[in-house]
Amino acid sequence: MSFVYERRYAGPIQALIFDWAGTLVDYGSLAPIFALRRLFEENGVPVSVAEARAPMGAEKWLHIQALCSMDGVKQRWEAQHGSAAKKADIDRLYEQYLPMQLETIAERTELIGGVPTVLENMRRQGIKLGTNTGYSRPMLEPILAAAAQQGFVPDSSVCATEVSRGRPYPFMSFRNMMEMEIESVAACVKVDDTATGIEEGLNAGMWTVAVAVSGNETGLSEEDWRALREAEQISRAASAHRSMQRSGAHYVLDSVADLEPVIEEIEMRMRAGERP
Ligand SMILES: [Mg+2]
């Protein structure tokens, strides 16, 4: 037999699945950084911004555990506390962290510039809008409430604590799909500001779009970003794009504000025979 025939999805995009911090809200993904650095500071083991950012995208208990097992942090923790952080220490740290995290989340719930328009336009096209996050439900609640006040209520929202494994496993995205009753992974686009969130989408078999400037990779508030000289913005953006490209994302954008033409292009690529 010389020819085989393959079945593939060539219809429109049916769902977008967004991460929250650094993607839809909290420009620079700063809320977790403020809380985590305060937590470690108060435990006598200050961590740098880069250290606090490295495990970003993970469920937060695991994020704290990952921080404690990073080379430099582990040594400093041992020097301060006599032995490496054990499970009981992580449990205690997580308890202590929760109110700190709730406090910084509450300050950074504004939808990122351009996001409301994009979400509205996508929904008008009949695309379902799901969300998932490394935050737990108590951390997500204030974000959902604030987003609703700004006119956005997602069709599905899943927390890493609600599946057996968070990112980079694809389970949150699968639950989003089930809740939104989406037919095929090829009809979904995962949008995220961290490599682990992109891996989640790739592991699910979805199209993926990384945001490089509004999120964890650049790590600046919108005000601080705008205050940079243009040349500095260009070089910082280029380096953030390069780094997010290494996550394997199909597309890398500055922020969700630039998403609409990419959705059109993905649909065109699928009509032309491509798969995620
Ligand atoms: Mg994020």
Boltz pocket constraint, residues with backbone or C-beta under 6 A from the ligand:
constraints:
  - pocket:
      binder: B
      contacts: [[A, 19], [A, 20], [A, 21], [A, 22], [A, 23], [A, 29], [A, 57], [A, 192], [A, 193], [A, 194], [A, 215], [A, 216]]
      max_distance: 6.0
